[in-house]
Structure formats: structure tokens, C-alpha cells
Amino acid sequence: HFYVVAAILKQDAVEMLLPELLVSLVMLQQEVPLLLHNVDWLQLFQPLLEALEAFNRLTPGLDKEDDEDLSWPGVNINTTNYKSLEEMTLIRKADIENHNRDGGLWILINSKVYDIQDLRCGGKEGICLAQEDLAQAPHDILATYCVGNYLDPEEEVLQSVDPGVVGSPLLDAERVLGYLLGLHAHWLAQSTPLQLVEQEVSGWLAAELLQGGLHVTTPPSPYEEKSEARSTGSTPTDPSTPQAPQIDTSPTDHVRLSEHWVNTLLSLLDQHFKQQNVYHFMRHISFAPDHPVEEVARLLLSVLVKHLALGHHAISIIEKGSVGSHAKYFTNVAKVIHQTKWKLIKMRQEQNRSYKEVCAPIIDKCRYLLYEVRPATSHECNALKHLQLLSTESRWQRIIKTVIRQRRGSKTANLQNQDIKAKKMKETDVGKEGPSRAQTSSDNSGEVPVRCESEVVLSQAIADFVTLGGDVEALRKAMYCQVERANLRKNGLQMMLQLVKRDQLIPSVKYYLLNGWLGPATPHHPLQARGKVSHCLTDIQLVTTYQKVEVLLAQAELLQWTLQSLKGL
């Protein structure tokens, strides 16, 4: 049937229109790299790719033709392993039945007849497959056992067709389609260039206090009222705020404090450090509770508690009614808050404006860090810094670790029993201490270590961010740009990974696919002119840890496939 279909296609416009369409898409993809990036190209073109692959696989002499196309010009390939079209005899159904009755073992797969007598018993490949599994065997193994093409008794008229002049008219179309998909995956992995809004806030793109990313990774609707998008209250605990997390019980997240608790904590810290006579200037600042400066102090305290992971210490102070041993965690916090108060007084005198006008942008920045930005200190961020997905252990390291595990596993049963008994006794003692003590111990065990080298650095960076000039709206847009860039990069890596894992693709099609993944050689577009992305996390520093890990995992799987392919050469 292949010859009949090929002859029909040669007389039809599809033979010309389909390749022209694919070539036009390639040219358009080069001029507009992120063309239709919101469309799933793999799902869109997968049926076409599978149909072309199935049809082109039926081409007589495909392997020889494909190897000739892939070989270097002037280099003759070894043709001893290929049978010419004249040698590929036409075999009828009766011939197969007679041969099998005589003790042979011919089977029919995709209109070709294979002699699998040696293949099932092992043969030179050293494999043993059931007859129903042979269709899934690698094509290069089956090709050596091909004895001819199957001829349907009802289609004997095909003998009059000259097979030497009939080839697949759509083989080049499949190759161009492979290049198109690889090129699209390449542009997705390169993702968008730095936007103008990112360049405006470039000074904060590497800030540690923003490394946690945004709580909401989708931009708000442009038709949504600003008052609905963000809270207008003076406290960081309004549960109706969309950006505020609804449940915060994990020690990795910040603990929300009510307005009353924030005021109580601020008063306790103020009294404690005044009694300790640590900061003399604290006695000289006195404002009404509803004063803008005091509102800034409350918001800044909530921001510092959140991003320094001090929520559990704050709750302990409020419940006990005294700072006590937790003073060491809040010494620098109190200092930063009161330095900010003095800075606001100075700014008001220099700008000759009211406190409300001076504090308004600072309040917006505090609410932004409190409601929209994830904590800068968390177990997720700490784990990401030590995560090594894109690395592989040497054989020597694996042997050493194996020896260490074996030695650890050879401990005597007495030591193991002692450990079990000690653990049970410890659990019993903890249970007797009561629920309050157990809760305190669980809080202490869940204490999050500070992410930066010193909490002084992070707290001072937060104070500088809220007091220095800067546009919060521009920073918000810049972070959304990085979220979109991370999603595009992940989609490009995953798309390429799904394509290269198709082992049944014709070798030349996979070659064109890899060429498209490498991208154009001529830098004629801003995405190409900026150079290849050196690392998969380039320009996406301000996305969530989960999104970063998704990109790293996709890159790691693609590199793992590359290593496995190189090992198989």
C-alpha cells in the first residue's frame, strides 16, 4: 500500500503545501522567537509527527537513505548491512505459511517480513523476546533480520510499480517539523530578555530579602480595584487580604500576629530595652498610637518578624509577658526600628512635608514585604542553597559511600537495642512534661536558622528597602516578569525532554531536532544577541523556591538523557 499512497501524494498538493507550511513556520519562528508561546506546540504537532513517522517508516530502504543523508559529503558509508530494493523480495502470505510449516519462523511487522529464528533464541544481540514483544524491539536490531516486503494477495498489481523511483515524499517534511519543534523549545528555554521595568529596579533583583518570591505567582487582573487587590489596614494580619496566607502553622512560614499582639510585642520590647538602658535615644521618641510613625514601626516589626523567622519567639514573649531569654533575637530588631523612626523624623524635616506624606510610601513597601513576598528565611530557601541536582558522583565517591554504609550497618545488636531503649525513655519523659512544655519544645525544634550570614545584614537590608527611594509597583511587575520567564523556561526544557525521549524517531529527524535545540548560529535577534543562557536559573532569582526546583529538575533530566546517550555511543 505504501507505493499507492506515495503515488497519490505525488499527484496531490499536500506534498508541496505541507513542507512549505513547515518551512514558513521555521522562518517565522526565527523572526518572532516566542511565537504563540502560550500554546502547547507539542500537543498541537504530536499527531502530525506521529503520522509522518509511521508513514516514513514504511519507506523501502529508509535506513540506507537516512544514513546517506546524515553522512559527511564525500564519505562513503558501509552498505554491506543494507539490502537494496531489488534484493528486498516481495513475500506473499502463502510463502510465510509454507516457510513456518517447514520449521522456520517468519513474522509480519509493519508490512515487512522478519526471520526471527535466531533473534528469539538470543543471537548476536544476546536478547530473548517473546513474539508479541518483537514489535517493540529497537529498529536497528530488526532491520538485520528483514527478508522482504509483504505483498497482499489483493494488491499484486503493485508488482508493476517500480520501487526504485518511489521514495517517501514526506520525509523532508518530518525533518523540518523536528527542527521546528526543537527551535521552539530552544526559544522557550532562552525565555524572555530583561524587560525595561527589570532594568529600572536592577538594584533590588539580587536582594536577599526578595529571594523567597511572591505568594501569588499570577498578576492581578487589570480590572480589579487597587483597594481589592491589597489591604488598606494598618496591621499585617487582616485575614481578608488576598496576598496573606490563610493558614500559617508550619515553622517554615511566618506567624501572623494580630494588631493587639503587635502592639503588645512592641511595648514589651520597648520596656525591656529601656530598662536595660541599651539605646538611650528610645526614651526621646513618643508618638500617639495612631501616628504614621508608629504605624510604620508596627508594620516594620511585623516584616522583620516574618523575614527573620522570629514568629515563635514573638509568641513566646507575648504569652510570658516578658522578653526574658529571647532578647538576643530582638536586640537588632529594636535597634533597626528606632533608627528608622529617627530617619523618618529627619526625612520630614528635610522634605518639609507632613508625617503622613513621608510615611505613605514606606507603609506601602512594608505591606508589600508583608503580604506579597514570601519569607526570606525558610527551610526551602536554605535547602535550595545546598541542593546539588546538576552534579554527579564519581565512581570513587560511590565506592567510599558504599563502604561507609556497610560499616555503619555492621553495628552490634546490643548498641541498636540501647539506642531504642534510650529513645523510648526520652519520649516518655517528654510526654510527662505536659502539653505546654511539648509545644515549646516543638517550637524550638522547628526554629528556622537565619538564611544570611548575619541577621544584621538582612534586617538592615529591609530597613534600607523601605526607607530608600523606589517604586513598589515597578518591583512587583519585575517579579511577575521573572515568574513568566521561569514558566517559559520550564516548559521549554520539559518539551525538549519529551521529544528526545522518543527513541523510535528516524535518526535524521532526531538530528534535525537537536539542531533546532541548539538554536540559530547567527545572532540576529535580541534573544540570540544576548548570548546563550549560562545557567537555567539566570534572571529568575526572584521566583519561588518551588519554581526554581522545577526548572532545575527539568534541566537535570535533560542532562541525564545526554549523558546516557553519550554512554551508549
Protein Blocks (a to p, Z undefined) as FASTA:
>chain_A
ZZmmmmmmmmpmklmmmmmmmmmmmmmmmmmmmgoklbcfklmmmmmmmmmmmmmmmpgh
klmmmmmmmpcehiacdfklpccfklmccddfklmmmmmmnopacddeehiacdfklmmn
npjnopacdfklmmmpcfklmmmmpgbdcddfklmmmmmpcfklgccfklmmmmmmmmmm
mmmmmmmmnopaddfklmmmmmmmmgfklmnopfblcdcdfkbcfklmpccbfbfkbfkl
mklcfbdcbfkbccdddfklmmmmmmmmmmmmmmnomalmlmmgccdfklmklmmmmmmm
mmmmmmnopmmmmmmmmmnopaklmlmmmmmmmmmmmmmmmmmmmmmmmnopafklmmmm
mmmmmmmmmmmpccfbdfklmmmmmpcfkbccdfklmmmmmmmmmmmmmpcfklmmmmmm
mmmmmmmmmmmnojklmmmmmmmmmpccdfblblklmmmmmmmmmmmgcdfklmmmmmmm
mmmmmmmmmmmmmmmmmmmmmmkbcfklmmmmmmmmnopfbdcbfklmnopafbfkgoil
mbcfklmmmmmmmmmmmmmmmmmmmmmZZ
